[in-house]
Amino acid sequence: MVQLRPDADDVGDEPTTFGVWSGDRRVATLVAQVNASASALEVTVADPVHATLTECGDLLHAVVTRARDIAARQVEVTTVDPLLRQAAVRAGFERTLRGPLRCRADGTTVPSPPAPDSADPPGPADAGQMAATLASLTGVGVVVVPASSWISRMARGAVAGFAGMVKCSVDPQDGGRALALTVPNRSDVILESVALTVDIALGVRRRFGSAIDHLRTVSFDHSSHGLKGGRYAGEAHANASIISLNASYVLALVLDEDRRNRPAVPGRDLAFLPPAFTGLERTAAHELWHQIEATFEARRYGASIEFRRRLGAHLGVETLEHAIRGREHDAPAPWRAAQRRLVDEVSDYGGSLPGEATAEMFEQWWCPVRQLSPVVRHFGELVDEYFPAPG
C-alpha cells in the first residue's frame, strides 16, 4: 500500500503538498486542500506520475480515506495521468473528458484498488461497449465497423501488428466526413486516451477544413518497427491519408509494465502541475500537421515556400531551411544563431528537419502547455493568415 506523507516544509499549511510513497519509491506528488464549503477534498496530482496501476489504485484509496477522516463528502482529483485516470474509473470515480475525477467519500464503502493483473494477458475488448464509451466521452457518433470476413479480420491485425483490431466509424455530426478509428482488440485499452485523440483530430479537421479533409483514419497500432520498438510516438502517412499513433500509449498493461521496470525515484520529485494536454494529444497534433503541410505543399506550393521564408525571416535568416542547416559545422553565424533559437524556443527535435520544426510548432500552438515562445507565436500568426479560420 502507498502512503501519503506531507512534505516537511508544508506541514500545517493549506493547501498541503504530499509525497506519495510506495516503500522507498516516491511515485507521485499531490497537492490537497479542502474547498471553501469544507464539503470536498480537492486534490491535484503533479506530473509526472511514476505509480503502477496497482499503486494508482492505492493512491486513490488513500485519498478517499483521508477525505473521510476529515469528514469531506466528496473527492475531486485533477490529473492527466492515463493510468491514474484508468484506475479511478475502475474504482468507481465519475469522469468527463479532460475534467476532474469525482467520487463520493461519505458513503459506506471506499473504492478498492484494482487487482494486480499485469501478469495476465489481456482478453478481447467488448467492441460495442468500447464504441458506446467513446461516443459518451467525445459527444459524437461512434459505431463498430465489423470485419467482412475472417480474412479481413486477420488482415487488420497483421497490418497493425496485433492479433486483432477493432475498427470504428466516427461521425463528427457536423456534416463532415466520417473518420475511421482503429484500436487493438484488447480489454486494457485506455478509452479516455483514445477519446482525447479523437477530440483533437476532429477539432483540427473543423478548424482546417479542406487542408486536412483527406484524412480518413486514425490508428493506434504497431504498424512499423519504429512504433513497435518505441522509437516513434506517431507517424503520418500522407499518401494513405492515415496517422498512426503508438498503441503502447493507450494500453494500460504496457504502461504499467514500463513503470514497473523504471528505477526507483528517490527524494522529492520536482514535478510540475498537470498540463492542459497530454503527451498523446500533442503527438496527435504533431502528426496532423504533417498531413496539413503535405496538402499545403501539394496544392499551394508557392505559398508553402513563402510560409517557410517568413518563418526564417523571424529567425534572422532567409528561410527556415537555413535555420535547420545551422547545425552544420561550417554554417554561417546567422544560420547557427537561428538554429540555437529554434532549439531553445521549440525543441531539439524541431531543429532537425524543416517539417519537424513546423510540426513541433503546431503541436505547441494547438496544445499549449506553457507560454508560447516568440517563434511559436509567430508561427500561429502565419497559420491564421495562410489558413483562415472558417466563418
C-alpha positions as CSV (number, residue, x, y, z in Angstrom):
1,M,0.0,0.0,0.0
2,V,1.2,3.6,-0.7
3,Q,1.4,6.2,2.0
4,L,0.7,9.9,1.8
5,R,3.4,11.8,3.6
6,P,3.2,15.6,4.0
7,D,6.4,17.3,2.8
8,A,8.2,18.7,5.8
9,D,8.1,22.3,4.6
10,D,4.3,22.2,4.0
11,V,3.2,20.7,7.4
12,G,0.5,22.9,8.8
13,D,0.0,24.8,5.6
14,E,-3.1,24.8,3.4
15,P,-3.0,23.5,0.8
16,T,-0.6,20.7,1.7
17,T,1.8,19.0,-0.6
18,F,2.1,15.3,-0.1
19,G,4.6,12.8,-1.4
20,V,3.0,9.5,-2.4
21,W,5.4,6.8,-1.3
22,S,5.5,3.1,-2.2
23,G,8.2,1.6,0.0
24,D,11.3,3.7,-0.7
25,R,9.9,5.0,-4.0
26,R,8.2,8.4,-4.3
27,V,5.7,7.6,-7.1
28,A,3.8,10.8,-7.2
29,T,3.3,14.3,-5.7
30,L,-0.1,15.8,-4.9
31,V,-1.5,19.0,-3.5
32,A,-4.6,18.7,-1.3
33,Q,-6.9,21.3,0.1
34,V,-10.5,21.4,1.4
35,N,-12.8,23.6,-0.7
36,A,-14.4,26.8,0.7
37,S,-17.6,25.0,1.9
38,A,-15.5,22.2,3.5
39,S,-17.6,19.7,1.6
40,A,-14.9,18.3,-0.8
41,L,-11.2,17.4,-0.7
42,E,-9.7,18.8,-3.9
43,V,-6.5,17.0,-5.0
44,T,-4.2,18.0,-7.8
45,V,-1.7,15.3,-8.8
46,A,1.5,16.7,-10.2
47,D,3.0,15.5,-13.4
48,P,4.9,13.1,-14.0
49,V,3.4,10.2,-12.1
50,H,5.6,7.1,-11.6
51,A,2.9,4.9,-10.0
52,T,2.0,1.5,-11.4
53,L,-1.7,0.6,-12.0
54,T,-2.0,-1.0,-8.6
55,E,-0.2,1.9,-6.9
56,C,-2.6,4.3,-8.6
57,G,-5.5,2.4,-7.1
58,D,-3.8,2.5,-3.7
59,L,-3.2,6.3,-4.1
60,L,-6.9,6.9,-4.8
61,H,-7.9,4.6,-1.9
62,A,-5.6,6.7,0.4
63,V,-7.1,10.0,-0.8
64,V,-10.7,8.8,-0.3
65,T,-9.8,7.5,3.2
66,R,-8.2,10.9,4.1
67,A,-11.3,12.7,2.8
68,R,-13.5,10.5,5.1
69,D,-11.2,11.2,8.0
70,I,-11.7,14.9,7.7
71,A,-15.5,14.5,7.1
72,A,-15.4,15.7,3.5
73,R,-18.3,14.4,1.5
74,Q,-16.6,14.3,-1.9
75,V,-13.2,13.8,-3.5
76,E,-12.2,15.7,-6.6
77,V,-8.9,14.6,-8.3
78,T,-7.3,16.6,-11.1
79,T,-4.8,14.7,-13.2
80,V,-3.8,14.0,-16.8
81,D,-2.0,10.7,-16.0
82,P,-3.7,7.9,-18.1
83,L,-3.0,5.1,-15.6
84,L,-4.3,7.1,-12.6
85,R,-7.4,8.0,-14.5
86,Q,-7.9,4.4,-15.6
87,A,-7.6,3.2,-12.0
88,A,-10.1,5.9,-10.9
89,V,-12.7,4.7,-13.5
90,R,-12.2,1.1,-12.3
91,A,-12.6,2.3,-8.7
92,G,-16.0,4.0,-9.5
93,F,-15.0,7.6,-10.0
94,E,-17.1,9.7,-12.4
95,R,-15.3,11.5,-15.2
96,T,-15.7,13.8,-18.1
97,L,-13.2,14.3,-20.9
98,R,-10.3,16.5,-19.5
99,G,-12.4,17.1,-16.4
100,P,-11.7,16.3,-12.7
101,L,-12.4,12.8,-11.4
102,R,-15.1,12.8,-8.7
103,C,-16.2,10.3,-6.1
104,R,-18.4,10.4,-3.0
105,A,-16.4,10.0,0.2
106,D,-19.2,9.8,2.7
107,G,-20.8,6.5,1.7
108,T,-20.4,3.2,3.3
109,T,-17.5,1.9,1.1
110,V,-14.2,3.2,-0.1
111,P,-13.2,2.4,-3.7
112,S,-10.8,-0.5,-3.6
113,P,-7.6,-0.6,-5.6
114,P,-7.7,-2.6,-8.8
115,A,-6.4,-6.1,-8.5
116,P,-2.9,-6.6,-9.9
117,D,-3.3,-8.2,-13.3
118,S,-0.2,-7.3,-15.3
119,A,0.9,-10.9,-15.4
120,D,-2.3,-12.0,-17.2
121,P,-2.7,-11.5,-21.0
122,P,-5.5,-9.1,-21.7
123,G,-8.7,-10.5,-23.1
124,P,-10.5,-9.2,-26.2
125,A,-12.4,-5.9,-25.9
126,D,-16.2,-5.6,-25.8
127,A,-16.3,-3.7,-29.1
128,G,-19.9,-2.4,-28.6
129,Q,-19.1,-1.1,-25.2
130,M,-15.9,0.5,-26.4
131,A,-17.8,2.4,-29.1
132,A,-20.5,3.5,-26.6
133,T,-17.9,4.8,-24.1
134,L,-16.1,6.7,-26.9
135,A,-19.3,8.2,-28.0
136,S,-20.2,9.3,-24.4
137,L,-16.8,10.8,-23.9
138,T,-16.5,12.7,-27.2
139,G,-20.1,13.6,-27.8
140,V,-20.1,12.4,-31.4
141,G,-21.4,9.2,-33.0
142,V,-19.2,6.1,-32.8
143,V,-20.2,2.7,-34.2
144,V,-18.3,-0.5,-34.7
145,V,-17.5,-1.5,-38.3
146,P,-17.5,-5.3,-38.4
147,A,-14.9,-7.1,-40.5
148,S,-16.5,-8.5,-43.6
149,S,-14.8,-11.9,-43.2
150,W,-12.2,-13.7,-41.1
151,I,-9.6,-12.9,-43.7
152,S,-10.4,-9.2,-43.3
153,R,-10.0,-9.6,-39.5
154,M,-6.7,-11.3,-39.9
155,A,-5.5,-8.6,-42.4
156,R,-6.4,-5.8,-40.0
157,G,-4.3,-7.3,-37.2
158,A,-1.4,-8.3,-39.4
159,V,-1.0,-4.7,-40.8
160,A,-1.4,-3.2,-37.3
161,G,0.9,-5.6,-35.5
162,F,-1.7,-7.1,-33.2
163,A,-3.7,-10.3,-33.2
164,G,-6.9,-8.3,-33.7
165,M,-8.1,-4.8,-34.2
166,V,-11.4,-3.0,-33.6
167,K,-12.5,-0.6,-36.3
168,C,-15.0,2.1,-35.6
169,S,-16.6,4.8,-37.7
170,V,-16.6,8.2,-36.0
171,D,-19.4,10.6,-37.2
172,P,-18.4,14.1,-36.3
173,Q,-22.1,15.2,-36.5
174,D,-21.1,18.5,-38.1
175,G,-21.7,17.5,-41.7
176,G,-18.1,16.3,-42.2
177,R,-16.9,13.0,-43.5
178,A,-16.8,10.1,-41.0
179,L,-13.4,9.3,-39.6
180,A,-12.2,5.7,-39.3
181,L,-10.6,4.7,-35.9
182,T,-8.8,1.5,-35.3
183,V,-7.5,0.3,-31.9
184,P,-6.1,-3.1,-30.7
185,N,-8.8,-5.6,-29.7
186,R,-7.7,-5.7,-26.1
187,S,-9.6,-5.1,-22.8
188,D,-6.8,-2.9,-21.4
189,V,-7.3,-0.1,-24.0
190,I,-7.5,3.2,-22.1
191,L,-10.6,4.6,-23.9
192,E,-10.2,8.1,-22.4
193,S,-6.8,8.4,-24.1
194,V,-8.4,7.3,-27.4
195,A,-11.2,9.8,-26.9
196,L,-8.8,12.6,-26.3
197,T,-7.1,11.8,-29.6
198,V,-10.4,11.7,-31.5
199,D,-11.3,15.0,-30.0
200,I,-8.1,16.6,-31.2
201,A,-8.4,15.1,-34.7
202,L,-12.0,16.4,-35.1
203,G,-11.1,19.8,-33.7
204,V,-8.2,20.1,-36.2
205,R,-10.5,19.0,-39.1
206,R,-13.1,21.6,-38.1
207,R,-10.5,24.3,-38.0
208,F,-8.6,23.5,-41.1
209,G,-11.3,22.1,-43.4
210,S,-10.1,21.4,-46.9
211,A,-6.4,21.4,-45.8
212,I,-7.0,18.1,-44.0
213,D,-10.2,16.8,-45.4
214,H,-8.3,13.9,-47.0
215,L,-7.5,12.4,-43.6
216,R,-9.5,9.2,-43.3
217,T,-8.1,7.1,-40.5
218,V,-6.6,7.5,-37.0
219,S,-5.0,4.2,-36.0
220,F,-3.4,3.1,-32.7
221,D,-1.0,0.4,-33.9
222,H,2.5,-1.1,-34.2
223,S,2.5,-1.0,-38.0
224,S,6.2,-0.2,-38.2
225,H,9.4,-1.1,-36.4
226,G,9.6,2.5,-35.1
227,L,6.2,2.3,-33.5
228,K,6.6,-1.3,-32.1
229,G,10.1,-0.6,-30.7
230,G,9.0,2.6,-29.1
231,R,11.3,4.8,-31.3
232,Y,8.4,6.8,-32.7
233,A,5.3,8.1,-30.9
234,G,3.5,8.5,-34.2
235,E,3.7,8.5,-37.9
236,A,1.9,10.4,-40.6
237,H,1.2,8.5,-43.9
238,A,0.2,11.3,-46.2
239,N,-0.2,9.1,-49.3
240,A,-2.6,6.8,-47.4
241,S,-4.4,9.6,-45.5
242,I,-3.7,7.9,-42.2
243,I,-2.0,8.9,-39.0
244,S,-0.7,6.1,-36.8
245,L,-0.1,6.6,-33.1
246,N,1.9,4.2,-30.9
247,A,-0.7,1.8,-29.5
248,S,1.5,1.3,-26.4
249,Y,0.4,4.7,-25.1
250,V,-3.2,3.5,-24.8
251,L,-2.6,0.0,-23.4
252,A,-2.8,0.1,-19.6
253,L,-0.8,-3.1,-19.1
254,V,2.0,-1.9,-21.3
255,L,2.3,1.4,-19.5
256,D,2.1,-0.5,-16.2
257,E,4.9,-2.8,-17.2
258,D,7.0,0.2,-18.2
259,R,6.6,1.8,-14.8
260,R,7.4,-1.4,-13.0
261,N,10.7,-1.5,-14.9
262,R,11.7,2.0,-14.1
263,P,14.3,2.6,-11.4
264,A,13.2,3.9,-8.0
265,V,12.6,7.7,-7.8
266,P,14.5,8.9,-4.6
267,G,13.7,12.0,-2.7
268,R,11.3,14.8,-3.6
269,D,10.2,14.6,-7.2
270,L,10.4,18.1,-8.7
271,A,7.2,17.7,-10.7
272,F,5.1,20.4,-12.2
273,L,1.3,20.8,-12.1
274,P,-0.7,18.9,-14.7
275,P,-0.5,20.4,-18.2
276,A,-3.7,21.2,-20.1
277,F,-2.9,18.5,-22.7
278,T,-1.5,15.0,-22.5
279,G,1.6,13.9,-24.4
280,L,-0.6,11.7,-26.6
281,E,-2.8,14.7,-27.6
282,R,0.4,16.7,-28.5
283,T,1.7,13.8,-30.6
284,A,-1.6,13.6,-32.4
285,A,-1.4,17.4,-33.2
286,H,2.1,16.9,-34.4
287,E,1.1,14.2,-36.9
288,L,-2.0,16.0,-38.0
289,W,0.2,19.0,-39.0
290,H,2.3,16.7,-41.2
291,Q,-1.0,15.9,-43.0
292,I,-1.9,19.6,-43.3
293,E,1.6,20.5,-44.5
294,A,1.6,17.8,-47.2
295,T,-1.6,19.2,-48.6
296,F,-0.3,22.7,-48.3
297,E,2.8,21.8,-50.4
298,A,0.8,19.8,-53.0
299,R,-2.0,22.4,-53.5
300,R,-0.3,25.7,-52.8
301,Y,3.4,25.1,-53.3
302,G,4.3,28.7,-53.7
303,A,2.5,29.8,-50.6
304,S,4.2,27.0,-48.6
305,I,7.6,28.3,-49.7
306,E,6.7,31.8,-48.7
307,F,5.4,30.5,-45.3
308,R,8.8,29.0,-44.6
309,R,10.6,32.1,-45.8
310,R,8.6,34.2,-43.3
311,L,9.4,31.8,-40.5
312,G,13.1,32.0,-41.4
313,A,12.9,35.8,-41.5
314,H,11.6,35.8,-38.0
315,L,14.7,33.8,-37.0
316,G,17.0,36.2,-38.9
317,V,17.7,34.1,-41.9
318,E,16.4,33.8,-45.4
319,T,14.3,30.7,-44.9
320,L,13.5,28.0,-42.3
321,E,15.8,25.6,-44.1
322,H,18.8,27.8,-43.3
323,A,17.9,27.7,-39.6
324,I,17.9,23.8,-39.8
325,R,21.3,23.9,-41.7
326,G,22.7,25.9,-38.8
327,R,23.7,22.5,-37.3
328,E,26.4,22.1,-40.0
329,H,29.9,22.7,-38.8
330,D,30.7,25.2,-41.5
331,A,27.3,27.1,-41.3
332,P,27.4,30.9,-41.3
333,A,27.0,32.6,-38.0
334,P,23.4,33.8,-38.7
335,W,22.4,30.2,-39.5
336,R,23.9,28.9,-36.3
337,A,22.2,31.6,-34.3
338,A,18.9,30.7,-35.9
339,Q,19.4,27.0,-35.1
340,R,20.1,27.9,-31.5
341,R,16.8,29.9,-31.3
342,L,14.9,27.1,-33.0
343,V,16.2,24.6,-30.4
344,D,15.7,26.9,-27.5
345,E,12.2,28.2,-28.5
346,V,10.8,24.9,-30.0
347,S,12.8,21.7,-29.2
348,D,15.8,19.7,-30.1
349,Y,13.7,17.7,-32.5
350,G,12.3,20.8,-34.0
351,G,15.9,21.7,-35.0
352,S,16.4,18.5,-37.0
353,L,14.3,19.0,-40.2
354,P,12.1,21.7,-41.6
355,G,8.9,19.5,-41.5
356,E,9.6,18.5,-37.9
357,A,10.2,22.2,-37.0
358,T,6.8,23.2,-38.2
359,A,5.1,20.1,-36.7
360,E,6.7,20.8,-33.3
361,M,5.5,24.5,-33.6
362,F,2.0,23.4,-34.5
363,E,1.9,20.9,-31.6
364,Q,2.9,23.7,-29.1
365,W,0.5,26.2,-30.7
366,W,-2.5,23.8,-30.8
367,C,-1.9,22.1,-27.5
368,P,-0.1,24.7,-25.4
369,V,1.3,23.6,-22.0
370,R,3.3,26.7,-21.4
371,Q,3.6,30.3,-22.6
372,L,4.2,30.4,-26.3
373,S,7.8,31.2,-27.4
374,P,8.2,34.1,-29.8
375,V,8.8,31.8,-32.8
376,V,5.8,29.6,-32.0
377,R,3.6,32.7,-31.5
378,H,4.7,34.0,-34.9
379,F,4.0,30.6,-36.4
380,G,0.5,30.8,-35.1
381,E,0.0,34.2,-36.6
382,L,1.2,32.8,-40.0
383,V,-1.2,29.8,-39.7
384,D,-4.1,32.1,-39.1
385,E,-3.1,34.2,-42.2
386,Y,-2.5,31.3,-44.5
387,F,-5.3,29.1,-43.2
388,P,-8.1,31.5,-42.2
389,A,-10.5,30.1,-39.6
390,P,-13.9,29.2,-41.0
391,G,-16.5,32.0,-40.7
